[in-house]
Amino acid sequence: MKLIFIGDIVGENGQNAIVEFLPQIKQEFRPQLTIANAENISDGRGIHQKHYKWLLNQGIDVITLGNHAFDNRNIFEFIHNAKCLVRPINLPESTPGHGVHYVKINHLEIAVLNVLGTAFMNIGINAFVYLDTLIDQIRKRTPHIFIDFHAESTSEKQAFAHWLDGKVSAVVGTHTHVQTNDGHILNKGTAYLTDVGMTGSADSIIGFNKQTVIHRFLTQLPSRMEVEVKGPRLLSAVFLELDDQTGKALKIVPILKVNR
């Protein structure tokens, strides 16, 4: 089984990067499944229904979210019927939407999960506690399990991956928007990457206008960061190949495309 996971899509430039680079990547890697994190696609915060539908039309099969999942209020108008949209699973049971999505690929099936870290996030139920028995339940249905671990802390991401090593196919981090250089397969067969990076403006600070971000650090005053809509674009992603029988990872290849 071959799949591609695209890092946090940020605003209009992120959308442009999808249009520009996704066909190239699909041609090169021939994935059977394409997943993307899009919690920042609608002006940098949350996802609007029009962008959800747009991503599906671009060839994205599953869309994951994160701590900004519900920042765009429009999500409450369509999340109940958005079968391919996966919000963080470790939220209260009353939270709308679902945190795991099963996808059929020929005679195989893969579970795609979105999980929130809790270190420095102040949101979500402890992922280790929440998933302690859930992963075993999912494995009874399929050994192919992909987790988008949306977390701030590097150590929490590493601990989470080693804790699930051999039980899931891959743990790939999102949220910090900078692709890390540590993609590898752990001892028991789980692919790991601390952060897949973002898809958006290359000349920015994590996808946002540099001056608005610097202003916050200089003044220490609360202000809204503006999404960078100009300049070169980048797309950050990762390619994974999984064993059809065991679900264990066979290959992990980080992807970084930049238009300068």
KOLMI-695890 format. One record per residue (C-alpha): x, y, z; residue in three letters. Coordinates in pm, whole numbers, padded with zeros to 5 digits, always signed. Each point is the difference from the previous one (the first is absolute). Example, Ala and Ser with C-alpha at 12.3 -4.5 7.8 and 13.67 -1.06 7.14 Angstrom:
<recs>
+01230-00450+00780ALA+00137+00344-00066SER
</recs>
This chain:
<recs>
+00000+00000+00000MET+00133+00341-00099LYS-00118+00334+00138LEU+00093+00365+00019ILE-00068+00232+00293PHE+00012+00376-00061ILE+00087+00238+00284GLY-00219+00283+00134ASP-00148+00196-00293ILE+00010+00370+00088VAL-00229+00242-00181GLY-00008+00100-00366GLU+00367-00066-00070ASN-00042-00349+00143GLY-00287-00058-00239GLN+00214+00124-00289ASN+00278-00237+00102ALA-00244-00292-00012ILE-00099+00091-00354VAL+00361+00041-00108GLU+00173-00292+00170PHE-00252-00275+00076LEU-00026-00129-00360PRO+00381-00020-00015GLN+00022-00192+00326ILE-00272-00243-00101LYS+00176-00060-00330GLN+00329-00068+00179GLU-00118-00215+00292PHE-00324-00156-00130ARG-00182-00002+00337PRO-00317-00201+00052GLN-00110+00240+00272LEU+00058+00372+00052THR-00055+00159+00341ILE+00040+00368+00091ALA-00018+00206+00317ASN-00218+00304-00072ALA-00073+00160+00336GLU+00146+00329-00126ASN-00129+00003-00356ILE-00271+00265+00047SER+00191+00325+00057ASP+00232-00172+00245GLY-00257-00121+00252ARG-00234-00293-00046GLY-00169-00135-00311ILE-00303+00122-00195HIS-00228-00237-00189GLN+00104+00149-00334LYS+00363-00088+00072HIS-00093-00349+00120TYR-00175-00067-00331LYS+00282+00166-00193TRP+00260-00231+00154LEU-00203-00307-00093LEU-00019+00129-00357ASN+00379+00042-00001GLN+00045-00371+00074GLY+00037+00004+00378ILE-00167-00312+00142ASP+00008+00075+00374VAL+00029+00336+00179ILE+00129+00025+00357THR-00023+00295+00239LEU+00149+00106+00336GLY-00035+00250+00283ASN-00150+00259-00240HIS-00261-00247-00126ALA-00296+00204+00119PHE+00137+00353-00043ASP-00206+00052-00314ASN-00362-00018+00114ARG-00113-00118-00341ASN+00128-00348+00088ILE-00306-00061+00217PHE-00216+00027-00311GLU+00161-00292-00181PHE+00216-00212+00231ILE-00278-00250+00071HIS-00014-00099-00368ASN+00369+00042-00082ALA+00101-00364-00019LYS+00359+00071-00104CYS+00066+00260+00271LEU+00180-00122+00313VAL+00009+00222+00309ARG+00213-00078+00308PRO-00122-00325+00153ILE+00094+00077+00362ASN-00271+00260+00059LEU-00319-00040+00206PRO-00252-00249-00139GLU-00247+00283-00061SER+00236+00163-00253THR-00146-00015-00351PRO+00176-00194-00272GLY+00222-00305+00031HIS+00366-00060+00079GLY+00062-00310-00210VAL-00086-00071-00362HIS+00031-00339-00170TYR+00097-00008-00366VAL-00028-00298-00232LYS+00295-00050-00235ILE-00073-00299-00221ASN-00026-00296+00242HIS+00171+00192+00282LEU-00120+00257+00250GLU+00185+00276+00183ILE-00106+00199+00305ALA+00092+00370-00001VAL+00006+00167+00342LEU+00046+00360+00108ASN+00136+00030+00355VAL+00078+00308+00210LEU+00302+00027+00223GLY-00058+00156+00340THR+00339+00147+00095ALA-00021+00381-00038PHE-00334-00037-00183MET-00260+00034+00280ASN-00255-00194-00198ILE-00095-00363-00042GLY+00004-00308+00218ILE+00339-00159+00070ASN+00075-00193-00319ALA+00180-00283+00176PHE-00296-00065+00229VAL-00263+00049-00268TYR+00160-00236-00252LEU+00119-00265+00241ASP-00268-00255-00095THR-00136+00168-00314LEU+00300-00091-00214ILE-00042-00368+00089ASP-00364+00022-00105GLN+00093+00157-00334ILE+00265-00266-00059ARG-00270-00267+00017LYS-00142+00159-00315ARG+00322+00095-00180THR+00377+00005+00066PRO+00036+00304-00225HIS-00022+00304+00228ILE+00120+00350-00086PHE+00010+00268+00272ILE+00029+00374-00053ASP+00131+00100+00344PHE-00071+00371+00032HIS+00226+00111+00283ALA+00234+00275+00117GLU+00259-00195+00198SER+00273-00196-00177THR+00046-00230+00298SER-00373-00075+00014GLU+00002-00089-00370LYS+00298-00231+00045GLN-00145-00162+00311ALA-00335-00054-00172PHE+00164-00166-00301ALA+00222-00230+00208HIS-00299-00091+00217TRP-00192-00114-00308LEU+00297-00149-00185ASP-00110-00322-00166GLY-00368+00070+00066LYS-00056+00265-00269VAL+00141+00050-00348SER+00107+00362+00038ALA+00004+00293+00238VAL+00061+00327-00184VAL+00002+00329+00187GLY-00171+00324-00099THR-00063+00341+00161HIS+00345+00159+00015THR+00010+00057-00379HIS+00373-00065-00047VAL+00105-00328-00160GLN+00247-00192+00216THR+00288-00214-00125ASN-00068-00316+00203ASP-00223-00215-00216GLY+00075-00366+00075HIS-00153-00334+00089ILE+00004-00094+00368LEU+00121-00338+00127ASN-00337-00176-00016LYS-00111+00135-00336GLY-00172+00336+00057THR+00100+00287-00231ALA+00066+00324+00183TYR+00056+00366-00088LEU-00009+00268+00271THR-00163+00254-00230ASP-00093-00024-00366VAL+00008+00379-00038GLY-00248+00235-00166MET-00136+00084-00342THR-00021+00371-00061GLY+00222+00306-00041SER+00372-00078-00005ALA+00096+00358+00088ASP-00189+00016+00327SER+00003-00104+00365ILE-00192-00328+00014ILE-00222+00124-00284GLY-00075+00343+00147PHE+00122+00348-00089ASN+00340+00053+00157LYS-00060+00352+00129GLN-00324-00089+00179THR+00173-00286+00178VAL+00309+00204+00090ILE-00226+00279+00131HIS-00151-00239+00254ARG+00344-00095+00130PHE+00117+00362+00016LEU-00306+00135+00180THR-00124-00308+00188GLN-00350+00127-00085LEU-00279-00225-00131PRO-00057+00056-00371SER-00126-00207-00288ARG+00266-00150-00225MET-00074+00050-00368GLU+00041-00282-00248VAL+00269+00071-00259GLU-00164-00004-00344VAL+00291+00117-00214LYS+00332-00139-00107GLY+00133-00351-00065PRO-00187-00311+00107ARG+00104-00326+00159LEU-00162-00336+00053LEU+00117-00228+00280SER-00104-00364+00003ALA+00114-00353+00067VAL-00027-00320-00203PHE-00061-00329+00179LEU-00002-00357-00122GLU-00162-00260+00226LEU+00011-00378-00004ASP-00333-00130-00131ASP-00010-00288+00247GLN+00137+00140+00324THR-00064+00372-00039GLY+00357+00074+00105LYS+00194+00272-00177ALA+00239-00092-00279LEU+00105+00348-00110LYS-00028+00364+00107ILE+00109+00285-00228VAL-00043+00368+00098PRO-00109+00228-00286ILE+00072+00372-00031LEU-00096+00196-00312LYS+00077+00373-00030VAL-00079+00249-00276ASN+00239+00294+00024ARG
</recs>
